[in-house]
Amino acid sequence: MEIFINQTVAILIDGNNIERSIHSVTNNSNTMVNFDTLIPKLLDNRGLNRLIYFREGKNISSKLTERLHNHYYGSVIPCHKSADIPLTIKATQLASKVDTIIILSGDSDYIELVRHLRSEGVRVEIASIPETTSSLLVEEADYYHEIDESDWFELQGQSRQARPKKYSKNKRN
């Protein structure tokens, strides 16, 4: 007997936390999350309601923004400082609109948010790199997804910091 699961999911990503965690584990700042493999794995045939990537700073890759929008109707939200408060506010706003919220972060700052969301009847899942994840956060969640080397890739070529801005503009002409 086949069971049809009709759950709507919001995926909220603390971009800085996930990036720092992957860079820490790989000792490579060119290692990036592969959303093309990770998002379907997290959803596991459930419906995606929202995907929001929160990132500190104004220099957010336009390629990432475009990719998340084109593939998942996702959005990227620049944060003044840490993503903790904007992500928490958005999760609270979405609690009545979705069945499950998946938070991509291992930060213990989200423990109280997880407790609150669960008290509101929302299933909360955490997806993060195990080596940099708070065990208390994992204990509070309904489910834990490990992000491992199958979920990231190494960006080839020069790092963005090393490439002069004028070079990239002239290259396009």
Chimera marker file (.cmm) of the C-alpha trace (Angstrom):
<marker_set name="trace">
<marker id="1" x="0.000" y="0.000" z="0.000" r="1" g="1" b="0" radius="0.5"/>
<marker id="2" x="1.436" y="3.334" z="-1.061" r="1" g="1" b="0" radius="0.5"/>
<marker id="3" x="1.043" y="6.265" z="1.302" r="1" g="1" b="0" radius="0.5"/>
<marker id="4" x="0.788" y="9.766" z="-0.117" r="1" g="1" b="0" radius="0.5"/>
<marker id="5" x="2.525" y="12.343" z="2.084" r="1" g="1" b="0" radius="0.5"/>
<marker id="6" x="1.157" y="15.824" z="1.556" r="1" g="1" b="0" radius="0.5"/>
<marker id="7" x="3.432" y="17.999" z="3.654" r="1" g="1" b="0" radius="0.5"/>
<marker id="8" x="4.484" y="21.540" z="2.873" r="1" g="1" b="0" radius="0.5"/>
<marker id="9" x="8.015" y="22.477" z="3.824" r="1" g="1" b="0" radius="0.5"/>
<marker id="10" x="9.849" y="25.747" z="4.305" r="1" g="1" b="0" radius="0.5"/>
<marker id="11" x="13.642" y="25.608" z="4.113" r="1" g="1" b="0" radius="0.5"/>
<marker id="12" x="15.417" y="28.420" z="5.946" r="1" g="1" b="0" radius="0.5"/>
<marker id="13" x="19.169" y="28.628" z="5.454" r="1" g="1" b="0" radius="0.5"/>
<marker id="14" x="21.658" y="30.395" z="7.710" r="1" g="1" b="0" radius="0.5"/>
<marker id="15" x="24.124" y="30.861" z="4.861" r="1" g="1" b="0" radius="0.5"/>
<marker id="16" x="27.028" y="32.116" z="6.933" r="1" g="1" b="0" radius="0.5"/>
<marker id="17" x="26.771" y="29.232" z="9.406" r="1" g="1" b="0" radius="0.5"/>
<marker id="18" x="26.610" y="26.557" z="6.710" r="1" g="1" b="0" radius="0.5"/>
<marker id="19" x="29.428" y="28.131" z="4.678" r="1" g="1" b="0" radius="0.5"/>
<marker id="20" x="31.718" y="28.513" z="7.710" r="1" g="1" b="0" radius="0.5"/>
<marker id="21" x="30.975" y="24.946" z="8.779" r="1" g="1" b="0" radius="0.5"/>
<marker id="22" x="31.811" y="23.473" z="5.381" r="1" g="1" b="0" radius="0.5"/>
<marker id="23" x="34.956" y="25.617" z="5.100" r="1" g="1" b="0" radius="0.5"/>
<marker id="24" x="36.011" y="24.496" z="8.576" r="1" g="1" b="0" radius="0.5"/>
<marker id="25" x="35.528" y="20.795" z="7.866" r="1" g="1" b="0" radius="0.5"/>
<marker id="26" x="37.177" y="20.884" z="4.429" r="1" g="1" b="0" radius="0.5"/>
<marker id="27" x="39.844" y="23.513" z="5.222" r="1" g="1" b="0" radius="0.5"/>
<marker id="28" x="38.890" y="25.064" z="1.890" r="1" g="1" b="0" radius="0.5"/>
<marker id="29" x="37.052" y="28.369" z="1.408" r="1" g="1" b="0" radius="0.5"/>
<marker id="30" x="36.101" y="27.369" z="-2.168" r="1" g="1" b="0" radius="0.5"/>
<marker id="31" x="33.827" y="24.560" z="-0.967" r="1" g="1" b="0" radius="0.5"/>
<marker id="32" x="30.143" y="25.349" z="-1.511" r="1" g="1" b="0" radius="0.5"/>
<marker id="33" x="26.785" y="23.693" z="-0.791" r="1" g="1" b="0" radius="0.5"/>
<marker id="34" x="25.383" y="21.786" z="-3.756" r="1" g="1" b="0" radius="0.5"/>
<marker id="35" x="21.726" y="22.778" z="-3.513" r="1" g="1" b="0" radius="0.5"/>
<marker id="36" x="20.872" y="20.647" z="-6.559" r="1" g="1" b="0" radius="0.5"/>
<marker id="37" x="21.501" y="17.478" z="-4.531" r="1" g="1" b="0" radius="0.5"/>
<marker id="38" x="20.769" y="18.736" z="-1.022" r="1" g="1" b="0" radius="0.5"/>
<marker id="39" x="17.297" y="20.276" z="-1.493" r="1" g="1" b="0" radius="0.5"/>
<marker id="40" x="15.672" y="17.190" z="-3.104" r="1" g="1" b="0" radius="0.5"/>
<marker id="41" x="17.251" y="14.999" z="-0.414" r="1" g="1" b="0" radius="0.5"/>
<marker id="42" x="15.839" y="17.221" z="2.363" r="1" g="1" b="0" radius="0.5"/>
<marker id="43" x="12.388" y="17.420" z="0.798" r="1" g="1" b="0" radius="0.5"/>
<marker id="44" x="12.127" y="13.651" z="0.236" r="1" g="1" b="0" radius="0.5"/>
<marker id="45" x="9.090" y="14.034" z="-2.072" r="1" g="1" b="0" radius="0.5"/>
<marker id="46" x="7.382" y="16.646" z="0.116" r="1" g="1" b="0" radius="0.5"/>
<marker id="47" x="6.204" y="19.963" z="-1.305" r="1" g="1" b="0" radius="0.5"/>
<marker id="48" x="8.423" y="23.035" z="-1.075" r="1" g="1" b="0" radius="0.5"/>
<marker id="49" x="6.499" y="26.072" z="0.145" r="1" g="1" b="0" radius="0.5"/>
<marker id="50" x="9.428" y="28.489" z="0.657" r="1" g="1" b="0" radius="0.5"/>
<marker id="51" x="13.196" y="28.479" z="0.394" r="1" g="1" b="0" radius="0.5"/>
<marker id="52" x="14.969" y="31.454" z="1.928" r="1" g="1" b="0" radius="0.5"/>
<marker id="53" x="18.726" y="31.888" z="2.162" r="1" g="1" b="0" radius="0.5"/>
<marker id="54" x="19.789" y="34.398" z="4.835" r="1" g="1" b="0" radius="0.5"/>
<marker id="55" x="23.291" y="35.804" z="4.565" r="1" g="1" b="0" radius="0.5"/>
<marker id="56" x="25.204" y="38.465" z="6.416" r="1" g="1" b="0" radius="0.5"/>
<marker id="57" x="26.539" y="41.268" z="4.245" r="1" g="1" b="0" radius="0.5"/>
<marker id="58" x="25.632" y="42.921" z="0.988" r="1" g="1" b="0" radius="0.5"/>
<marker id="59" x="28.047" y="41.030" z="-1.315" r="1" g="1" b="0" radius="0.5"/>
<marker id="60" x="25.876" y="38.039" z="-2.083" r="1" g="1" b="0" radius="0.5"/>
<marker id="61" x="26.552" y="36.114" z="-5.269" r="1" g="1" b="0" radius="0.5"/>
<marker id="62" x="24.085" y="37.046" z="-7.994" r="1" g="1" b="0" radius="0.5"/>
<marker id="63" x="24.619" y="33.545" z="-9.451" r="1" g="1" b="0" radius="0.5"/>
<marker id="64" x="23.464" y="31.970" z="-6.176" r="1" g="1" b="0" radius="0.5"/>
<marker id="65" x="20.471" y="34.307" z="-5.987" r="1" g="1" b="0" radius="0.5"/>
<marker id="66" x="19.500" y="33.530" z="-9.583" r="1" g="1" b="0" radius="0.5"/>
<marker id="67" x="20.004" y="29.769" z="-9.159" r="1" g="1" b="0" radius="0.5"/>
<marker id="68" x="17.876" y="29.552" z="-5.998" r="1" g="1" b="0" radius="0.5"/>
<marker id="69" x="15.128" y="31.606" z="-7.642" r="1" g="1" b="0" radius="0.5"/>
<marker id="70" x="15.142" y="29.692" z="-10.942" r="1" g="1" b="0" radius="0.5"/>
<marker id="71" x="15.264" y="26.202" z="-9.413" r="1" g="1" b="0" radius="0.5"/>
<marker id="72" x="13.263" y="26.630" z="-6.186" r="1" g="1" b="0" radius="0.5"/>
<marker id="73" x="11.533" y="30.038" z="-6.390" r="1" g="1" b="0" radius="0.5"/>
<marker id="74" x="13.841" y="30.800" z="-3.503" r="1" g="1" b="0" radius="0.5"/>
<marker id="75" x="14.976" y="34.168" z="-2.287" r="1" g="1" b="0" radius="0.5"/>
<marker id="76" x="18.138" y="35.502" z="-0.730" r="1" g="1" b="0" radius="0.5"/>
<marker id="77" x="17.836" y="37.914" z="2.182" r="1" g="1" b="0" radius="0.5"/>
<marker id="78" x="20.885" y="40.021" z="3.086" r="1" g="1" b="0" radius="0.5"/>
<marker id="79" x="21.170" y="40.491" z="6.852" r="1" g="1" b="0" radius="0.5"/>
<marker id="80" x="22.687" y="43.458" z="8.650" r="1" g="1" b="0" radius="0.5"/>
<marker id="81" x="24.557" y="41.214" z="11.061" r="1" g="1" b="0" radius="0.5"/>
<marker id="82" x="23.836" y="37.607" z="11.919" r="1" g="1" b="0" radius="0.5"/>
<marker id="83" x="21.002" y="35.673" z="10.240" r="1" g="1" b="0" radius="0.5"/>
<marker id="84" x="19.680" y="34.507" z="13.641" r="1" g="1" b="0" radius="0.5"/>
<marker id="85" x="17.050" y="37.199" z="14.172" r="1" g="1" b="0" radius="0.5"/>
<marker id="86" x="15.744" y="37.528" z="10.575" r="1" g="1" b="0" radius="0.5"/>
<marker id="87" x="15.567" y="33.730" z="10.215" r="1" g="1" b="0" radius="0.5"/>
<marker id="88" x="13.766" y="33.421" z="13.561" r="1" g="1" b="0" radius="0.5"/>
<marker id="89" x="11.222" y="36.095" z="12.608" r="1" g="1" b="0" radius="0.5"/>
<marker id="90" x="10.545" y="34.454" z="9.236" r="1" g="1" b="0" radius="0.5"/>
<marker id="91" x="10.199" y="30.995" z="10.821" r="1" g="1" b="0" radius="0.5"/>
<marker id="92" x="7.651" y="32.370" z="13.294" r="1" g="1" b="0" radius="0.5"/>
<marker id="93" x="5.718" y="34.048" z="10.455" r="1" g="1" b="0" radius="0.5"/>
<marker id="94" x="5.676" y="30.813" z="8.421" r="1" g="1" b="0" radius="0.5"/>
<marker id="95" x="4.701" y="28.522" z="11.325" r="1" g="1" b="0" radius="0.5"/>
<marker id="96" x="0.974" y="28.682" z="10.513" r="1" g="1" b="0" radius="0.5"/>
<marker id="97" x="1.540" y="28.240" z="6.763" r="1" g="1" b="0" radius="0.5"/>
<marker id="98" x="3.658" y="25.060" z="6.608" r="1" g="1" b="0" radius="0.5"/>
<marker id="99" x="3.797" y="21.611" z="8.165" r="1" g="1" b="0" radius="0.5"/>
<marker id="100" x="7.585" y="21.426" z="8.463" r="1" g="1" b="0" radius="0.5"/>
<marker id="101" x="10.406" y="23.936" z="8.750" r="1" g="1" b="0" radius="0.5"/>
<marker id="102" x="13.909" y="22.760" z="7.914" r="1" g="1" b="0" radius="0.5"/>
<marker id="103" x="16.620" y="24.991" z="9.336" r="1" g="1" b="0" radius="0.5"/>
<marker id="104" x="20.042" y="24.699" z="7.719" r="1" g="1" b="0" radius="0.5"/>
<marker id="105" x="22.297" y="25.578" z="10.634" r="1" g="1" b="0" radius="0.5"/>
<marker id="106" x="23.971" y="23.868" z="13.543" r="1" g="1" b="0" radius="0.5"/>
<marker id="107" x="23.921" y="27.012" z="15.688" r="1" g="1" b="0" radius="0.5"/>
<marker id="108" x="22.691" y="26.547" z="19.272" r="1" g="1" b="0" radius="0.5"/>
<marker id="109" x="21.112" y="30.026" z="19.024" r="1" g="1" b="0" radius="0.5"/>
<marker id="110" x="18.154" y="28.324" z="17.314" r="1" g="1" b="0" radius="0.5"/>
<marker id="111" x="17.277" y="26.030" z="20.253" r="1" g="1" b="0" radius="0.5"/>
<marker id="112" x="14.558" y="28.341" z="21.604" r="1" g="1" b="0" radius="0.5"/>
<marker id="113" x="13.141" y="28.824" z="18.094" r="1" g="1" b="0" radius="0.5"/>
<marker id="114" x="12.917" y="25.047" z="17.613" r="1" g="1" b="0" radius="0.5"/>
<marker id="115" x="11.151" y="24.695" z="20.972" r="1" g="1" b="0" radius="0.5"/>
<marker id="116" x="8.692" y="27.455" z="20.076" r="1" g="1" b="0" radius="0.5"/>
<marker id="117" x="7.913" y="26.095" z="16.606" r="1" g="1" b="0" radius="0.5"/>
<marker id="118" x="7.332" y="22.597" z="17.967" r="1" g="1" b="0" radius="0.5"/>
<marker id="119" x="4.984" y="24.006" z="20.641" r="1" g="1" b="0" radius="0.5"/>
<marker id="120" x="3.009" y="25.553" z="17.742" r="1" g="1" b="0" radius="0.5"/>
<marker id="121" x="2.650" y="22.117" z="16.137" r="1" g="1" b="0" radius="0.5"/>
<marker id="122" x="5.286" y="22.600" z="13.435" r="1" g="1" b="0" radius="0.5"/>
<marker id="123" x="7.639" y="19.727" z="12.631" r="1" g="1" b="0" radius="0.5"/>
<marker id="124" x="11.201" y="21.064" z="12.839" r="1" g="1" b="0" radius="0.5"/>
<marker id="125" x="14.140" y="19.460" z="11.111" r="1" g="1" b="0" radius="0.5"/>
<marker id="126" x="17.766" y="20.538" z="11.297" r="1" g="1" b="0" radius="0.5"/>
<marker id="127" x="20.236" y="20.048" z="8.454" r="1" g="1" b="0" radius="0.5"/>
<marker id="128" x="23.884" y="20.761" z="9.168" r="1" g="1" b="0" radius="0.5"/>
<marker id="129" x="27.452" y="19.547" z="9.221" r="1" g="1" b="0" radius="0.5"/>
<marker id="130" x="27.713" y="17.171" z="12.229" r="1" g="1" b="0" radius="0.5"/>
<marker id="131" x="31.186" y="18.310" z="13.326" r="1" g="1" b="0" radius="0.5"/>
<marker id="132" x="29.984" y="21.900" z="13.854" r="1" g="1" b="0" radius="0.5"/>
<marker id="133" x="26.470" y="21.242" z="15.165" r="1" g="1" b="0" radius="0.5"/>
<marker id="134" x="25.146" y="21.758" z="18.682" r="1" g="1" b="0" radius="0.5"/>
<marker id="135" x="24.039" y="18.406" z="20.114" r="1" g="1" b="0" radius="0.5"/>
<marker id="136" x="21.320" y="20.232" z="22.083" r="1" g="1" b="0" radius="0.5"/>
<marker id="137" x="19.889" y="21.617" z="18.834" r="1" g="1" b="0" radius="0.5"/>
<marker id="138" x="19.755" y="18.118" z="17.349" r="1" g="1" b="0" radius="0.5"/>
<marker id="139" x="18.023" y="16.787" z="20.497" r="1" g="1" b="0" radius="0.5"/>
<marker id="140" x="15.316" y="19.468" z="20.280" r="1" g="1" b="0" radius="0.5"/>
<marker id="141" x="14.534" y="18.836" z="16.602" r="1" g="1" b="0" radius="0.5"/>
<marker id="142" x="12.079" y="16.273" z="15.265" r="1" g="1" b="0" radius="0.5"/>
<marker id="143" x="14.640" y="15.052" z="12.752" r="1" g="1" b="0" radius="0.5"/>
<marker id="144" x="18.287" y="15.632" z="11.881" r="1" g="1" b="0" radius="0.5"/>
<marker id="145" x="19.777" y="15.582" z="8.361" r="1" g="1" b="0" radius="0.5"/>
<marker id="146" x="23.551" y="15.270" z="8.122" r="1" g="1" b="0" radius="0.5"/>
<marker id="147" x="25.131" y="17.407" z="5.438" r="1" g="1" b="0" radius="0.5"/>
<marker id="148" x="28.208" y="15.564" z="4.213" r="1" g="1" b="0" radius="0.5"/>
<marker id="149" x="30.702" y="15.603" z="1.348" r="1" g="1" b="0" radius="0.5"/>
<marker id="150" x="28.045" y="14.359" z="-1.086" r="1" g="1" b="0" radius="0.5"/>
<marker id="151" x="26.235" y="17.682" z="-0.503" r="1" g="1" b="0" radius="0.5"/>
<marker id="152" x="29.066" y="20.055" z="-1.415" r="1" g="1" b="0" radius="0.5"/>
<marker id="153" x="31.499" y="20.766" z="-4.219" r="1" g="1" b="0" radius="0.5"/>
<marker id="154" x="34.699" y="22.715" z="-4.717" r="1" g="1" b="0" radius="0.5"/>
<marker id="155" x="34.419" y="25.885" z="-6.770" r="1" g="1" b="0" radius="0.5"/>
<marker id="156" x="37.072" y="25.685" z="-9.473" r="1" g="1" b="0" radius="0.5"/>
<marker id="157" x="39.236" y="28.628" z="-10.577" r="1" g="1" b="0" radius="0.5"/>
<marker id="158" x="40.381" y="31.733" z="-8.778" r="1" g="1" b="0" radius="0.5"/>
<marker id="159" x="38.757" y="32.826" z="-5.572" r="1" g="1" b="0" radius="0.5"/>
<marker id="160" x="36.502" y="35.867" z="-5.845" r="1" g="1" b="0" radius="0.5"/>
<marker id="161" x="38.802" y="37.956" z="-3.657" r="1" g="1" b="0" radius="0.5"/>
<marker id="162" x="41.778" y="37.345" z="-5.953" r="1" g="1" b="0" radius="0.5"/>
<marker id="163" x="40.004" y="38.394" z="-9.154" r="1" g="1" b="0" radius="0.5"/>
<marker id="164" x="40.162" y="42.155" z="-9.886" r="1" g="1" b="0" radius="0.5"/>
<marker id="165" x="36.792" y="43.758" z="-10.615" r="1" g="1" b="0" radius="0.5"/>
<marker id="166" x="38.014" y="45.434" z="-13.814" r="1" g="1" b="0" radius="0.5"/>
<marker id="167" x="39.158" y="42.091" z="-15.214" r="1" g="1" b="0" radius="0.5"/>
<marker id="168" x="35.706" y="40.568" z="-14.887" r="1" g="1" b="0" radius="0.5"/>
<marker id="169" x="34.040" y="43.610" z="-16.498" r="1" g="1" b="0" radius="0.5"/>
<marker id="170" x="36.485" y="43.626" z="-19.450" r="1" g="1" b="0" radius="0.5"/>
<marker id="171" x="36.049" y="39.870" z="-19.855" r="1" g="1" b="0" radius="0.5"/>
<marker id="172" x="32.344" y="40.344" z="-20.606" r="1" g="1" b="0" radius="0.5"/>
<marker id="173" x="32.898" y="42.906" z="-23.373" r="1" g="1" b="0" radius="0.5"/>
<link id1="1" id2="2" r="1" g="1" b="0" radius="0.2"/>
<link id1="2" id2="3" r="1" g="1" b="0" radius="0.2"/>
<link id1="3" id2="4" r="1" g="1" b="0" radius="0.2"/>
<link id1="4" id2="5" r="1" g="1" b="0" radius="0.2"/>
<link id1="5" id2="6" r="1" g="1" b="0" radius="0.2"/>
<link id1="6" id2="7" r="1" g="1" b="0" radius="0.2"/>
<link id1="7" id2="8" r="1" g="1" b="0" radius="0.2"/>
<link id1="8" id2="9" r="1" g="1" b="0" radius="0.2"/>
<link id1="9" id2="10" r="1" g="1" b="0" radius="0.2"/>
<link id1="10" id2="11" r="1" g="1" b="0" radius="0.2"/>
<link id1="11" id2="12" r="1" g="1" b="0" radius="0.2"/>
<link id1="12" id2="13" r="1" g="1" b="0" radius="0.2"/>
<link id1="13" id2="14" r="1" g="1" b="0" radius="0.2"/>
<link id1="14" id2="15" r="1" g="1" b="0" radius="0.2"/>
<link id1="15" id2="16" r="1" g="1" b="0" radius="0.2"/>
<link id1="16" id2="17" r="1" g="1" b="0" radius="0.2"/>
<link id1="17" id2="18" r="1" g="1" b="0" radius="0.2"/>
<link id1="18" id2="19" r="1" g="1" b="0" radius="0.2"/>
<link id1="19" id2="20" r="1" g="1" b="0" radius="0.2"/>
<link id1="20" id2="21" r="1" g="1" b="0" radius="0.2"/>
<link id1="21" id2="22" r="1" g="1" b="0" radius="0.2"/>
<link id1="22" id2="23" r="1" g="1" b="0" radius="0.2"/>
<link id1="23" id2="24" r="1" g="1" b="0" radius="0.2"/>
<link id1="24" id2="25" r="1" g="1" b="0" radius="0.2"/>
<link id1="25" id2="26" r="1" g="1" b="0" radius="0.2"/>
<link id1="26" id2="27" r="1" g="1" b="0" radius="0.2"/>
<link id1="27" id2="28" r="1" g="1" b="0" radius="0.2"/>
<link id1="28" id2="29" r="1" g="1" b="0" radius="0.2"/>
<link id1="29" id2="30" r="1" g="1" b="0" radius="0.2"/>
<link id1="30" id2="31" r="1" g="1" b="0" radius="0.2"/>
<link id1="31" id2="32" r="1" g="1" b="0" radius="0.2"/>
<link id1="32" id2="33" r="1" g="1" b="0" radius="0.2"/>
<link id1="33" id2="34" r="1" g="1" b="0" radius="0.2"/>
<link id1="34" id2="35" r="1" g="1" b="0" radius="0.2"/>
<link id1="35" id2="36" r="1" g="1" b="0" radius="0.2"/>
<link id1="36" id2="37" r="1" g="1" b="0" radius="0.2"/>
<link id1="37" id2="38" r="1" g="1" b="0" radius="0.2"/>
<link id1="38" id2="39" r="1" g="1" b="0" radius="0.2"/>
<link id1="39" id2="40" r="1" g="1" b="0" radius="0.2"/>
<link id1="40" id2="41" r="1" g="1" b="0" radius="0.2"/>
<link id1="41" id2="42" r="1" g="1" b="0" radius="0.2"/>
<link id1="42" id2="43" r="1" g="1" b="0" radius="0.2"/>
<link id1="43" id2="44" r="1" g="1" b="0" radius="0.2"/>
<link id1="44" id2="45" r="1" g="1" b="0" radius="0.2"/>
<link id1="45" id2="46" r="1" g="1" b="0" radius="0.2"/>
<link id1="46" id2="47" r="1" g="1" b="0" radius="0.2"/>
<link id1="47" id2="48" r="1" g="1" b="0" radius="0.2"/>
<link id1="48" id2="49" r="1" g="1" b="0" radius="0.2"/>
<link id1="49" id2="50" r="1" g="1" b="0" radius="0.2"/>
<link id1="50" id2="51" r="1" g="1" b="0" radius="0.2"/>
<link id1="51" id2="52" r="1" g="1" b="0" radius="0.2"/>
<link id1="52" id2="53" r="1" g="1" b="0" radius="0.2"/>
<link id1="53" id2="54" r="1" g="1" b="0" radius="0.2"/>
<link id1="54" id2="55" r="1" g="1" b="0" radius="0.2"/>
<link id1="55" id2="56" r="1" g="1" b="0" radius="0.2"/>
<link id1="56" id2="57" r="1" g="1" b="0" radius="0.2"/>
<link id1="57" id2="58" r="1" g="1" b="0" radius="0.2"/>
<link id1="58" id2="59" r="1" g="1" b="0" radius="0.2"/>
<link id1="59" id2="60" r="1" g="1" b="0" radius="0.2"/>
<link id1="60" id2="61" r="1" g="1" b="0" radius="0.2"/>
<link id1="61" id2="62" r="1" g="1" b="0" radius="0.2"/>
<link id1="62" id2="63" r="1" g="1" b="0" radius="0.2"/>
<link id1="63" id2="64" r="1" g="1" b="0" radius="0.2"/>
<link id1="64" id2="65" r="1" g="1" b="0" radius="0.2"/>
<link id1="65" id2="66" r="1" g="1" b="0" radius="0.2"/>
<link id1="66" id2="67" r="1" g="1" b="0" radius="0.2"/>
<link id1="67" id2="68" r="1" g="1" b="0" radius="0.2"/>
<link id1="68" id2="69" r="1" g="1" b="0" radius="0.2"/>
<link id1="69" id2="70" r="1" g="1" b="0" radius="0.2"/>
<link id1="70" id2="71" r="1" g="1" b="0" radius="0.2"/>
<link id1="71" id2="72" r="1" g="1" b="0" radius="0.2"/>
<link id1="72" id2="73" r="1" g="1" b="0" radius="0.2"/>
<link id1="73" id2="74" r="1" g="1" b="0" radius="0.2"/>
<link id1="74" id2="75" r="1" g="1" b="0" radius="0.2"/>
<link id1="75" id2="76" r="1" g="1" b="0" radius="0.2"/>
<link id1="76" id2="77" r="1" g="1" b="0" radius="0.2"/>
<link id1="77" id2="78" r="1" g="1" b="0" radius="0.2"/>
<link id1="78" id2="79" r="1" g="1" b="0" radius="0.2"/>
<link id1="79" id2="80" r="1" g="1" b="0" radius="0.2"/>
<link id1="80" id2="81" r="1" g="1" b="0" radius="0.2"/>
<link id1="81" id2="82" r="1" g="1" b="0" radius="0.2"/>
<link id1="82" id2="83" r="1" g="1" b="0" radius="0.2"/>
<link id1="83" id2="84" r="1" g="1" b="0" radius="0.2"/>
<link id1="84" id2="85" r="1" g="1" b="0" radius="0.2"/>
<link id1="85" id2="86" r="1" g="1" b="0" radius="0.2"/>
<link id1="86" id2="87" r="1" g="1" b="0" radius="0.2"/>
<link id1="87" id2="88" r="1" g="1" b="0" radius="0.2"/>
<link id1="88" id2="89" r="1" g="1" b="0" radius="0.2"/>
<link id1="89" id2="90" r="1" g="1" b="0" radius="0.2"/>
<link id1="90" id2="91" r="1" g="1" b="0" radius="0.2"/>
<link id1="91" id2="92" r="1" g="1" b="0" radius="0.2"/>
<link id1="92" id2="93" r="1" g="1" b="0" radius="0.2"/>
<link id1="93" id2="94" r="1" g="1" b="0" radius="0.2"/>
<link id1="94" id2="95" r="1" g="1" b="0" radius="0.2"/>
<link id1="95" id2="96" r="1" g="1" b="0" radius="0.2"/>
<link id1="96" id2="97" r="1" g="1" b="0" radius="0.2"/>
<link id1="97" id2="98" r="1" g="1" b="0" radius="0.2"/>
<link id1="98" id2="99" r="1" g="1" b="0" radius="0.2"/>
<link id1="99" id2="100" r="1" g="1" b="0" radius="0.2"/>
<link id1="100" id2="101" r="1" g="1" b="0" radius="0.2"/>
<link id1="101" id2="102" r="1" g="1" b="0" radius="0.2"/>
<link id1="102" id2="103" r="1" g="1" b="0" radius="0.2"/>
<link id1="103" id2="104" r="1" g="1" b="0" radius="0.2"/>
<link id1="104" id2="105" r="1" g="1" b="0" radius="0.2"/>
<link id1="105" id2="106" r="1" g="1" b="0" radius="0.2"/>
<link id1="106" id2="107" r="1" g="1" b="0" radius="0.2"/>
<link id1="107" id2="108" r="1" g="1" b="0" radius="0.2"/>
<link id1="108" id2="109" r="1" g="1" b="0" radius="0.2"/>
<link id1="109" id2="110" r="1" g="1" b="0" radius="0.2"/>
<link id1="110" id2="111" r="1" g="1" b="0" radius="0.2"/>
<link id1="111" id2="112" r="1" g="1" b="0" radius="0.2"/>
<link id1="112" id2="113" r="1" g="1" b="0" radius="0.2"/>
<link id1="113" id2="114" r="1" g="1" b="0" radius="0.2"/>
<link id1="114" id2="115" r="1" g="1" b="0" radius="0.2"/>
<link id1="115" id2="116" r="1" g="1" b="0" radius="0.2"/>
<link id1="116" id2="117" r="1" g="1" b="0" radius="0.2"/>
<link id1="117" id2="118" r="1" g="1" b="0" radius="0.2"/>
<link id1="118" id2="119" r="1" g="1" b="0" radius="0.2"/>
<link id1="119" id2="120" r="1" g="1" b="0" radius="0.2"/>
<link id1="120" id2="121" r="1" g="1" b="0" radius="0.2"/>
<link id1="121" id2="122" r="1" g="1" b="0" radius="0.2"/>
<link id1="122" id2="123" r="1" g="1" b="0" radius="0.2"/>
<link id1="123" id2="124" r="1" g="1" b="0" radius="0.2"/>
<link id1="124" id2="125" r="1" g="1" b="0" radius="0.2"/>
<link id1="125" id2="126" r="1" g="1" b="0" radius="0.2"/>
<link id1="126" id2="127" r="1" g="1" b="0" radius="0.2"/>
<link id1="127" id2="128" r="1" g="1" b="0" radius="0.2"/>
<link id1="128" id2="129" r="1" g="1" b="0" radius="0.2"/>
<link id1="129" id2="130" r="1" g="1" b="0" radius="0.2"/>
<link id1="130" id2="131" r="1" g="1" b="0" radius="0.2"/>
<link id1="131" id2="132" r="1" g="1" b="0" radius="0.2"/>
<link id1="132" id2="133" r="1" g="1" b="0" radius="0.2"/>
<link id1="133" id2="134" r="1" g="1" b="0" radius="0.2"/>
<link id1="134" id2="135" r="1" g="1" b="0" radius="0.2"/>
<link id1="135" id2="136" r="1" g="1" b="0" radius="0.2"/>
<link id1="136" id2="137" r="1" g="1" b="0" radius="0.2"/>
<link id1="137" id2="138" r="1" g="1" b="0" radius="0.2"/>
<link id1="138" id2="139" r="1" g="1" b="0" radius="0.2"/>
<link id1="139" id2="140" r="1" g="1" b="0" radius="0.2"/>
<link id1="140" id2="141" r="1" g="1" b="0" radius="0.2"/>
<link id1="141" id2="142" r="1" g="1" b="0" radius="0.2"/>
<link id1="142" id2="143" r="1" g="1" b="0" radius="0.2"/>
<link id1="143" id2="144" r="1" g="1" b="0" radius="0.2"/>
<link id1="144" id2="145" r="1" g="1" b="0" radius="0.2"/>
<link id1="145" id2="146" r="1" g="1" b="0" radius="0.2"/>
<link id1="146" id2="147" r="1" g="1" b="0" radius="0.2"/>
<link id1="147" id2="148" r="1" g="1" b="0" radius="0.2"/>
<link id1="148" id2="149" r="1" g="1" b="0" radius="0.2"/>
<link id1="149" id2="150" r="1" g="1" b="0" radius="0.2"/>
<link id1="150" id2="151" r="1" g="1" b="0" radius="0.2"/>
<link id1="151" id2="152" r="1" g="1" b="0" radius="0.2"/>
<link id1="152" id2="153" r="1" g="1" b="0" radius="0.2"/>
<link id1="153" id2="154" r="1" g="1" b="0" radius="0.2"/>
<link id1="154" id2="155" r="1" g="1" b="0" radius="0.2"/>
<link id1="155" id2="156" r="1" g="1" b="0" radius="0.2"/>
<link id1="156" id2="157" r="1" g="1" b="0" radius="0.2"/>
<link id1="157" id2="158" r="1" g="1" b="0" radius="0.2"/>
<link id1="158" id2="159" r="1" g="1" b="0" radius="0.2"/>
<link id1="159" id2="160" r="1" g="1" b="0" radius="0.2"/>
<link id1="160" id2="161" r="1" g="1" b="0" radius="0.2"/>
<link id1="161" id2="162" r="1" g="1" b="0" radius="0.2"/>
<link id1="162" id2="163" r="1" g="1" b="0" radius="0.2"/>
<link id1="163" id2="164" r="1" g="1" b="0" radius="0.2"/>
<link id1="164" id2="165" r="1" g="1" b="0" radius="0.2"/>
<link id1="165" id2="166" r="1" g="1" b="0" radius="0.2"/>
<link id1="166" id2="167" r="1" g="1" b="0" radius="0.2"/>
<link id1="167" id2="168" r="1" g="1" b="0" radius="0.2"/>
<link id1="168" id2="169" r="1" g="1" b="0" radius="0.2"/>
<link id1="169" id2="170" r="1" g="1" b="0" radius="0.2"/>
<link id1="170" id2="171" r="1" g="1" b="0" radius="0.2"/>
<link id1="171" id2="172" r="1" g="1" b="0" radius="0.2"/>
<link id1="172" id2="173" r="1" g="1" b="0" radius="0.2"/>
</marker_set>
